Amino acid sequence: MAIADYHYTECGLDNVIIRNANFVSEDHDGEPVVCIQSVG
């Protein structure tokens, strides 16, 4: 897991940044996939 900021463009908005997120970056068939763990 990495702790970093993630520019969340998948929501359709340009200005959404998830800060200090624990996320796992995986590669599925050559396409990067970011899995953000649930909070709580």
N, C-alpha and C positions, 0 to 999 in steps of 0.2 A: 504494500500500500504506500501511496505517496500523499503527502500533505502539500497542497498547492491551491492556487486559484484556478478556476475553470470558467472559461467564457462559454456560457450556455446558450448557443445559437439555435438549438433544437426547438426551443419554445417559440421561435418566430420573432423574437425581439432582439435588437442589437445590443442593448445595454444591460443585460442580465449576466452578472458575474457571481459565481458561488465562491466565497472566500474561505480559505483554510479548510478545504474539504478533504476528507479521507476518501480517496477513490482508487479504483483498480482499473488500469488501462489494459484492455484485452484486444486481441486481433482475431477477427472472425472472417475467414476467407479474404484476407487482404484489406479489410476495412476496419479502422480503429473503432472500438466500442468502449465507452466510459461507463463504469458501474459505480454509482455513488451509493454508499451504504445508508440505510435509514438512520434517522436521528432518534435518539432516545433509547 
